């Protein structure tokens, strides 16, 4: 299980480009890109958790599970 901090420097935020039809209320375009990247990196038995602290999204937690018995 790993946790990585959301991009917080100005340079990291400027690197994320995303086009939306309307305004975002909670997430930034950069955070959406990072969440999508985390989902793409994980295997079939996994999850991404978003951790909010002090009123804003602070961490992405990636959890991977491995199957013990193969399905028939």
Secondary structure as the mmCIF struct_conf table of DSSP 4:
data_model
#
loop_
_struct_conf.conf_type_id
_struct_conf.id
_struct_conf.beg_label_comp_id
_struct_conf.beg_label_asym_id
_struct_conf.beg_label_seq_id
_struct_conf.end_label_comp_id
_struct_conf.end_label_asym_id
_struct_conf.end_label_seq_id
STRN STRN1 UNK A 2 UNK A 5
HELX_LH_PP_P HELX_LH_PP_P1 UNK A 6 UNK A 7
BEND BEND1 UNK A 9 UNK A 9
HELX_RH_AL_P HELX_RH_AL_P1 UNK A 10 UNK A 15
BEND BEND2 UNK A 21 UNK A 22
BEND BEND3 UNK A 25 UNK A 26
HELX_RH_AL_P HELX_RH_AL_P2 UNK A 29 UNK A 41
BEND BEND4 UNK A 42 UNK A 42
BEND BEND5 UNK A 44 UNK A 45
STRN STRN2 UNK A 46 UNK A 53
TURN_TY1_P TURN_TY1_P1 UNK A 54 UNK A 55
STRN STRN3 UNK A 56 UNK A 64
BEND BEND6 UNK A 68 UNK A 69
#
